[in-house]
Amino acid sequence: MNILVSVDIEGVAGVFHPEQTRAGNVEYERARRWMTDEANAVIRGALAAGAVAIMVNDSHGGFRNLLPDLLHPQARMVLGKPRVLGMMGGVDHDVDAVMLVGYHSRAQGRGVLAHTTNSFAFARVWLGGQELGEAGLYGALAAEHGVPVIFGSGDDAFIEENQPLFAHAVFAETKKAYGANSGDSLSPAASCALLEERAQQAVAKFLAAPASMPLFRLPGPLRCRLQTQTVAQADLFSQLPILDRVDNVTLEFDAPGAEYAVRVLNSLSAMSAMLR
């Protein structure tokens, strides 16, 4: 069994403040170590349940947060950007299942550090009439490659939002959100112990009946609707002729499928940097 482990940082135990997610300070260096430890816990659990090959996708910010020298030696790494499939890079390499680690709730969600793809650019995103965060968008992308999401970890808001999308997946709650930058959390050690246990359960469940694991499919063609954080961003994004301006901060475009939509969103995210 080949597994892709996509690892973000906002859902990691002990992470509550933006400073912990941004390179260049001591708080970030500590948080990226916790991020690497949680990835390793999931790898250990997956291997114990029978996984044969594991690829770990660094899925936060510049996609170079994981500490390679501390990562489990049996895992391969997907690092750096740009990459076509973003947070799901590697899903097209004979992967059987995806595991989401350290994920967070969508923009305007009540979870810790909630956002969708780019907190500077996007206020809300809908695909096929359904409001989604990163887990939903990339879970739909994985489904187009025939790969199910079998595991997810993060705060309680992330789980509440995404359990309906991945009803057969196993989830692990690392913390409870009190607000955007507050809550109560497991210790890093306790979180890793929980993730290892739940990851083992998830892989064992999948191997027992792989055909029964449903895919989060969004049949195309799809209409993607997005709200920007500012009018200036909508002005900028409207330069792309595939986007239709709905109002001051709302745009829409047609996509043949989820992967196309994600690639457009990632391109818009990159464009938004010129307004910072």
Beta strands, then each sheet from edge to edge (+ up, - down):
strand 1: 2-7
strand 2: 53-58
strand 3: 75-78
strand 4: 97-103
strand 5: 122-127
strand 6: 130-131
strand 7: 149-155
strand 8: 170-179
strand 9: 182-185
strand 10: 222-228
strand 11: 244-245
strand 12: 250-255
sheet 1: 3+ 2+ 1+ 4+ 7+ 8+ 9-
sheet 2: 6+ 5- 10+ 12- 11+
end
